[in-house]
Amino acid sequence: MGGDTRRLRVFGLALAIALVGAQGFIGLGLLDPASSTYVQPGLPWLSILFGSTLFGLGMALVGTCGFGCLVRLGAGDLRSLIVMIVFGAVAYATLRGMFAPIRIEIIERVYWPVPGGLKADLASILAYLGVPQARIAITVAAAPVLVAVVVADRRLRRSPRLLLAGATLGLAVVAGWWVTGVAVDAFETVPRAQSLTFVSPVGRALYAVLTAPAALLEFGIATLVGVTLGSFLSALYDREFRWEAFDDDREMRRHLAGAVLMGGGGVLAGGCTIGQGISAGSMMALSWPLAILGMMLGARIGIAFLVEGSIRGLWQHR
């Protein structure tokens, strides 16, 4: 809406780096994409579309995603503390609690079984259709295009901080795949390949703090601490740390509603803007385009309500 696409392009840079790194591990036989939650025998398309749309709507109400809330929390934003508590509670209730039967027995029952006993990733589907070296071809074609989109923006080329942020995020996703899928993961008793995502780990962290502190020792929860601590140190270095709180009850209600939508929607979608947007994308998961589409649609609807007062602005060209 503001005509500034630099941060969206930075996500493209992160995805390009994550894609090359993850597919490099797979090509060398070090990582099995089927060991991740993103590449499974079936594609629960209804859950992903519905959940990602709810998540996008929640993002608009809160003003950022789960990852952004952790960054804000590290910089002293107490609003994000309240959001993450509600977010985590709803996420866990949807993952394993009172809302889990609705998710499992109703919404996730609608899915597309991948033919030929394959997993739900684009490379496997293309290979099944007879495309040779599909995984290499997609990586070689997609990564330069994503980087070119970044290079094409003159303002972004003059923003080394944004470029560094995108590169760091992409490398962090690659590091996640390395730690949990290639190297020995000291946090997990039963290793499973995973990388950055900020939905279910928030719920598991809240549950562990309240009932089982030993469960805090896992990769996903460790990343929550890392992001918050990194944000805190960055804010101190830049002298930007300051305590912030809700201005009024209206702002608090909006944030609480957004937290509920993001918590439930994120679990249904199978991840957040980082989990589905970059980690799943680096695995070439079929869930990736569905989740991105839903998040963009939900966010745009939310912005239309907040800024324009109705969804009629969705269809107006600006």
Secondary structure by P-SEA (a helix, b strand, c coil): ccccaaaaaaaaaaaaaaaaaaaaaaaacccccccccccccccaaaaaaaaaaaaaaaaaaacccaaaaaaaaaaccaaaaaaaaaaaaaaaaaaccccccccccccccccccccccccccaaaaaaaacccaaaaaaaaacaaaaaaaaaacccccccaaaaaaaaaaaaaaaaaaaaccccccccccbbbbbcccccaaaaaaaaaacccccccccaaaaaaaaaaaaaaaaaaaaccbbbbccccaaaaaaaaaaaaaaaaaaaaacccccccccccccccccaaaaaaaaaaaaaaaaaaaacccccccccccc
